[in-house]
Amino acid sequence: MLRRLALLTAVAGLAFPAATAGAVGGGYTFDGGTRKQRDTVVAALRASSFDWSVVPGPIAIHIVDGEPSRSIPHEIWLDGDLLDAGEFAWSVVQHEYAHQVDYLLFDDAERALLLKQLGGRDWCYGTPGLAHDQYGCERFASTLAWSFWPSAQNSMRPSGPRDESAAMAPAKFRALVSGLVKPAAALNVRKH
């Protein structure tokens, strides 16, 4: 009986692996989703030039059909139906993972600097009722998704100067974020 249970567990582990992509995601696990949906997440993170490995993990990625995509520290929810669209979903995956960069690497001073550079009226939902693009954290996540994957296929690609991801030129934004992330990632490693 124990041998049979061990065999079933091993087979289930092959069919539905819990973790993937240490180099592209800094360590994350999947909760739910089909293999194709999980592969879409991995492809999205690989498409970006951002070094996701600086984000301290593990990050639990929950894939649920019909669930709005969102993030809290160490957890991301992604709509399985959206992931079924393949490459179209990549920028949303990157956007939600970018929130992990904010949550886990930045302090209030860095967020204040980013809010000044990116615009917005509040960093992240401290003032209820604002439009999505009036929150600096959303502007940051969208700009990261666009700046590190500047593809015509990117749904975060700005169509005008006032768009959520258009506050900074991609090269300038990448330089700013790289300067903030490296020291934060080094401090995070020293804490452990």
C-alpha positions in Angstrom: 0.0 0.0 0.0 2.8 2.5 0.9 4.7 1.6 -2.3 1.5 2.3 -4.3 1.0 5.6 -2.5 4.6 6.6 -3.2 4.3 5.7 -6.8 1.1 7.8 -7.2 2.7 10.7 -5.4 5.7 10.5 -7.8 3.5 10.4 -10.8 1.5 13.4 -9.6 4.7 15.3 -9.0 5.7 14.7 -12.6 2.3 15.7 -14.0 1.9 18.8 -11.8 5.3 20.1 -10.7 5.1 22.5 -7.7 8.1 24.7 -8.5 9.9 25.9 -11.6 12.4 28.4 -12.9 14.7 29.5 -10.1 16.7 31.6 -12.5 13.8 33.4 -14.1 11.6 33.8 -11.1 13.6 33.8 -7.9 11.7 30.8 -6.7 8.0 30.3 -7.1 5.4 27.5 -6.7 2.2 26.9 -8.6 -1.2 26.3 -7.0 -3.6 25.1 -9.7 -3.6 25.6 -13.4 -3.0 23.3 -16.3 0.5 22.6 -17.6 -0.2 25.0 -20.5 -1.2 27.8 -18.1 1.9 27.2 -16.0 4.1 27.1 -19.1 2.6 30.5 -20.1 3.7 32.0 -16.7 7.2 30.6 -17.2 7.4 31.9 -20.8 6.2 35.4 -19.6 8.9 35.6 -17.0 11.6 34.4 -19.5 10.4 37.0 -22.1 11.3 39.8 -19.8 14.8 41.1 -19.4 14.2 41.8 -15.7 16.2 39.6 -13.4 13.3 38.1 -11.4 15.8 36.0 -9.4 16.4 39.1 -7.2 12.9 38.7 -5.8 13.1 36.7 -2.6 10.9 33.6 -2.8 9.1 31.5 -2.7 6.2 33.3 -4.5 3.0 31.2 -4.6 1.3 31.6 -8.0 -2.4 30.7 -7.7 -4.0 30.0 -11.1 -7.8 30.1 -10.9 -10.2 30.4 -13.9 -12.2 33.6 -13.7 -10.2 35.0 -10.8 -9.1 38.6 -11.2 -5.3 38.9 -11.4 -3.8 40.4 -8.2 -0.9 40.3 -5.8 -0.1 40.5 -2.1 3.4 39.9 -0.7 4.6 36.4 -1.6 1.4 35.5 -3.5 0.0 36.1 -7.0 -3.4 35.2 -8.4 -3.7 34.8 -12.1 -6.8 34.3 -14.2 -6.5 30.8 -15.8 -8.8 32.0 -18.6 -6.4 34.9 -19.4 -3.4 32.5 -19.3 -5.2 30.4 -21.9 -4.6 33.3 -24.3 -0.9 32.6 -24.2 1.5 35.4 -25.1 -1.3 38.0 -24.7 -1.2 37.3 -20.9 2.6 37.7 -20.6 2.5 41.4 -19.6 -0.1 40.7 -16.9 2.1 38.0 -15.4 5.0 40.4 -15.5 2.9 43.2 -14.0 1.8 41.0 -11.0 5.3 39.8 -10.4 6.5 43.4 -10.5 4.3 44.0 -7.5 6.5 41.4 -5.7 9.5 43.6 -6.5 7.8 46.5 -4.8 6.5 44.5 -1.8 9.7 42.6 -1.1 12.6 44.9 -2.2 11.5 48.5 -1.7 11.2 50.7 1.3 9.0 53.8 1.8 11.8 56.2 0.6 12.2 54.2 -2.6 8.5 54.2 -3.2 8.3 57.9 -2.6 11.1 58.4 -5.2 9.2 56.1 -7.7 5.9 58.0 -7.1 7.6 61.3 -7.9 9.2 59.9 -11.0 6.1 57.9 -12.3 3.3 60.1 -11.1 0.2 59.1 -9.3 -1.7 60.5 -6.3 -0.9 57.7 -3.9 1.5 54.8 -3.8 -0.7 51.8 -3.3 -4.3 52.0 -2.2 -3.8 54.1 0.9 -6.3 56.5 -0.7 -9.4 54.5 -1.7 -11.4 55.3 -4.8 -8.7 56.5 -7.2 -8.4 55.2 -10.7 -6.0 52.3 -11.3 -3.5 54.6 -13.0 -3.5 57.0 -10.1 -1.7 54.5 -7.9 2.1 54.6 -8.1 2.4 50.9 -7.5 0.2 50.2 -10.5 2.2 52.6 -12.6 5.4 51.0 -11.4 4.2 47.4 -12.3 2.9 48.4 -15.7 6.1 50.4 -16.5 8.3 47.5 -15.4 6.3 45.1 -17.6 6.6 47.4 -20.6 10.2 48.6 -20.1 11.7 45.1 -19.6 9.7 43.5 -22.4 9.2 46.3 -25.0 7.4 44.1 -27.5 4.6 44.9 -29.9 2.8 42.0 -28.3 2.9 43.6 -24.8 -0.5 44.8 -23.8 1.1 47.3 -21.4 2.6 49.1 -24.4 1.6 52.7 -24.0 -0.5 54.2 -26.8 -0.2 57.8 -25.5 1.9 59.9 -23.1 -0.6 59.6 -20.3 -0.9 55.9 -20.2 0.0 54.0 -17.0 3.3 52.7 -18.4 4.3 55.9 -20.2 5.7 58.0 -17.4 9.3 57.2 -18.1 11.3 56.2 -21.2 12.1 52.5 -20.9 15.9 53.0 -20.8 15.6 55.6 -18.0 13.2 53.4 -16.0 15.4 50.4 -16.4 18.4 52.4 -15.1 16.4 53.7 -12.1 15.0 50.3 -11.2 18.4 48.6 -11.6 19.9 51.1 -9.2 17.2 50.5 -6.6 17.0 46.7 -6.9 20.6 45.8 -6.7 21.2 47.4 -3.2 17.8 46.1 -2.0 18.6 42.6 -3.2 22.0 42.7 -1.5 20.5 43.8 1.8 17.8 41.1 1.5 20.5 38.4 1.1 22.4 39.7 4.2 19.2 39.5 6.3 19.0 35.7 5.8 
